[in-house]
Amino acid sequence: MLIRDITAADVPALLTLNNADEAALSPLTAEALEGLLRSAPIARMSEGAEGFLIAFDHSSPPQSPHHSWFTARESYFTYIERLAVAPAARRQGVGRALVADLTAISRAEHAPLLVCEARLEPPNDAAMAFLQAEGFAVAGETTDNRHGARVRYFRKEI
């Protein structure tokens, strides 16, 4: 599977993909997605737009309370801000390929840890199962004060 950098031309398709899964991902406007892409050191997608991943690292200014949570606890890491896979492409290796690509980038940048969060309330069972299958371990839990959702933090040494 070909994984490549996201370009400005990809924004409409990725916005649709992101907003199709509002229960798991916070909805975005085109402007918000473009802002994430401008500030993210890593923004990758599958060639056919079946999935995408946006990541920040330990040196990025805090992007959210979740990114800040890891910044306060870890020295060198890559934070998965957003990982979206089209429902029709799930369980076909798209998410796995995006995480493998991110792992290679992180190793090259000497960031030996991948971190992220997933919602507990409302439950995101698919994300929890995916993270467990990918070898992520629970790092903590909190309530996101912006919208009251419970989240679980994860980490994976690479």
N, C-alpha and C positions, 0 to 999 in steps of 0.2 A: 504494500500500500504506500503510495506516495504522500508524504507529508511535506508541506511547504509553508513559507511565510504568508501571512494574511496581507492582502493589499486593499487599498481603498475601494477598488471595484468589487471586492467580496462583501462589503458591509451589508448591502440589502439582503443577500441570501443568509448571512450569518445572523442578522437581526431577526429574520423570520424564524430561523432555527431556534434561537435563544427564546424568543417570546412564545413559541409553541409549547414550551415546557415551563410555564409560570409557576407551577406547583413546586418545582425543584430549583428553579433559577429565578432570581429577581428579574422582573421585566426591565427592558432597556429601551430608551429612545435611540434613534440613529445618532444623535449628538452625544449621548452618554457612551454608546459603544465606540464611537470615534475617539472620544476622550480616553477611554481605557486603552485603546490601541496606540494612541500617541504616547501614553506614559508607560506602557508595559514593555519591559525589555525582551519579552518572549511572547509572540502571538503567532500560533501555528494552526494549520487546518489540513484536513484531508483534501486531496486534489478534487474530489467530486463534491465537496462541501457537505459530506455526511456528518462531520463533526469538527469542532474547533476547541482550542485551549488557549487561554490567556494566563500568563504567569508574571509575578513580580518576584523580586529577590530581597535579600536582607538589606541591601543598600538603597532600595526604592523608598521614597517617602511613604509613610503609612497611607494605605489606600482604603482601609476600612477598619472597623473594630477588630475584625478577625485577623487581618494582616498585622495590626498592632499587637494583638495577643501573642503572635509568634515572635515579633520583633523584640518584645520584652523578655522572651524566654530562650531564644536561640541565637547563636552568633552568625552562622552561615547556612542559608536555606534558600530554597526556591518555593514560593507560595503559589499554589494553583488557585487563581482567582475565579476562574470559570472554565468548566469542561462541559461541553454540550455535544450530545450525539442524537441524531434524528431517530425517532422511535423505530422506523423501518430498518435502521442500520444497527440497532442494538444487538449485542451478543454475536456480532460478526467481526470483532477485533478492532473496531475503529478506536474506541476509548483506550484499549491496550496499546495500540500503535502510537497514539498521541502521548500517552504516558511514557512509553519507551523512548520516543523522540525527545521528550522533555528530560528524561533521565540522562540521555547522552549529552544534551546541552549543559545540564547542571554539572555533570562530572567534568566536562571540559572547562567549566567556569570555577571549579573547585568548591562547589556548593554540595556537600555530601548528604543533604537532607531534603526530601520533598515533604511539604506540609499542605494541608487544606482543611476544609470543614464541610459538613453535610448537615442538613436539617433533620432534627429529631421530631419537631412539631412544626408544621405538619410533617409526618414521616416521609422520608425519602429512602425507602427500602432498597430501591435499585442502586442508588449511590452507595449505601452502606455495604451491600453485597459486593459491588464492584471494588470498593476500596479494600475490603477484607481479602478478596481474591487476588488483588494486586500487592498484598503484603503490608498494607498500612496498619499501624497500631493506634489505638485510642490514646490521645494525649491530654484530653480534658473536655469539659462541657461548660456551656454558659447560655444565658438568654440574650438574644440580640435586642438591645433596647430600641432599635429603630422600628421594629415591627413585632416584637414580642415572641419571636420564634425561638425555640430551643435549638441549639446547634451542638454538634460534637466535633471536636478537633482531632485531626489525625496527623501522624508523622510516619515517614518511611526513610530509613537510612539507606543510602545507595553507594 
